[in-house]
Amino acid sequence: MGFMNAVVMIPFCRTIVEATKVLEVMEENGLKRGDKGLKVYVMCEVPSNVILAAQFAEHFDGFSIGSNDLTQLTLGVDRDSGELADLFNEQDEAVKWMIREAISVAHEKGCKVGICGQAPSDQPEFARFLVSCGIDSISVSPDSYVAVKNHVAASEQLHVSRGAVL
């Protein structure tokens, strides 16, 4: 295809069977993972992606945590419901556990992990949490880029000064 810097991202892949099938369909259409450096990442946005992270890592080169969907599905809260809006919280301990676990297992398996979602843009402490977990990349809204970059740099400096390896 001529693209040397493109990564395919598979959304909402719930099971290992789906992972296998989507990779087969891609290959049938000339896109084979690993050929000519083609990398395929999976969105980590349903609890099964975290629970079976080691198995998903066998099929994909990396993960992108979709924190909005992962929060909604972990907490069982419709984020678009005005009546339940106060229950949607990406800082909930269950959600943070899921994120920490996904990063840890993915790294153990040699996969990179990024995150997309609103929390790092809106909540500096969430960006610090991600740094402490060893996240590889953070997607943020353009208007919050400078502030988040500064929070991440300060968090990394703090971890390095404490002897942590990033």
N, C-alpha and C positions, 0 to 999 in steps of 0.2 A: 504494500500500500504506500510505502514511501515515508510513513510517519515514524520517526525514531524516538519521539518523546511523548507519545500518547500511551495512556494506560486505560484499559477497558474497565469500567466499574459496573458490577452487577448489583442491581437493587433488589431488596426484599426476597432474598434467597433463603427460604425457611428450612430446608432439609438438605442432607447430603445427597439424596437422590436428585433433588432439583439442581444442586451444584454440578453433579455428574452430567445431567441432561443438558444444562445450558452450555457447558464446555463442549459436549458432543455436537450440539447444534452449531456452535461457533466454528468448530473444526470442519464440519460439513460445508461450511460457507467460507472456508479458506482462512480462518483466524484461529490458529492453533497456539495455545499458551506455550510460551518458550521459543517458538519459531521466530527467528530474526529479532529476538529480544522482546517479543510481545508479553507484556505483563497484564495479568487480570486480577483485579481487586474485587472484594465483596463488601457491600454495605453491611455493617454490623448494626442492625436496627431492630432485630427481634430477639427475644431472650434465647431462642434456640441457637443463635449465632454465638452467644457467649458460652452457653452450656456445652456446646459441641465445638468450641473454638479450635481445639487441637485437630479435629477432623476436618473442619473447614480450611485450616491452614495447609492441609495436604493437597487441597484443590486450588487454592488461590495464593497469589504472591503477597497480598497485603489486605488490610482491613481499613475501612473508613467508617468510624462510628457515627451513626446518625442519631445524635443525642435526643432530638425531639421525638422521633418514633420510639426509640429505646425507652425513653422515660414514659411515654404514653402506654406502651405495652407492658412495661415492668410494673407500673403502678395501677394499670387498668383504669386510666383516666382519659376521657376525651378532652384533648387540649383545646378543642374548638367550642366546648360547652361553657357558656358564661356561668352556669351554676356550679361547675366543678373547677373553674380556672384556678382557684386558690389551692387546689390539691395537686396541680401540675407543678412539680418542683424537681429540676435537674440536680439539685443539691441533696435530694433525699438519699439517705444512707444506702438504700437498696440499689438505687441507680448508680451511685458512686461505686458500690461494690461491683456491679456489672461492668462498669467502665474499667476499673482497676484490674479486674479478672481478665477481661478481653485483652488489654494491653500486655499483661504479664504472660498469658498463654501464647499470644501471637509472637511476642519477642522470644520466648523459649523455642518456638518453632522457626525462628528466623524471618518472620514477617514484619514489615513496617506497618505502623498504625497511625492514622490521622483521625481527626474529628471534624465534623461539620454540624452545625446547629447554632442556635442563638446564644447559648449560655456563655461561651468564652468572650463574646462581644459585649454582653451586658453585665457580666459579673466577674470582676478581676480575681476574686478569690477562687472562682472555678478554673480560670487559667492557671493559677498557682497550683491547684490540685492536679491538673493535667500534667504539669511539669514534674511534680513529685512522683507521678506514676510513670514517667518516662515517655510520654507521648512523642511521636516523631514529627508531627505537623498539626497545625491548628488552622482551620479555615475561619475567617472572621469577616464581618461586614466592612466595607471600605471606610466608613466613617469612624470605626473604632480601631482601625489598624494600628495607629501610632500608640494609643493608650495600651492596647493589648501587648504590642511588641515590648513596650517598656515594662509591663508587669511580668512578662515571660523572662526578659533579660534579668530583672531583679531576682526573680525566683531561681533562675539558673545560677546566678552568682551566689545566692544564699546556699543552694545545694552544694556547689563546688567548695565554698568556704567551710562547709561542714564535712567535707571529704567524700561527698557522693560522686559517683561516676555517672555522667550524663551520656 
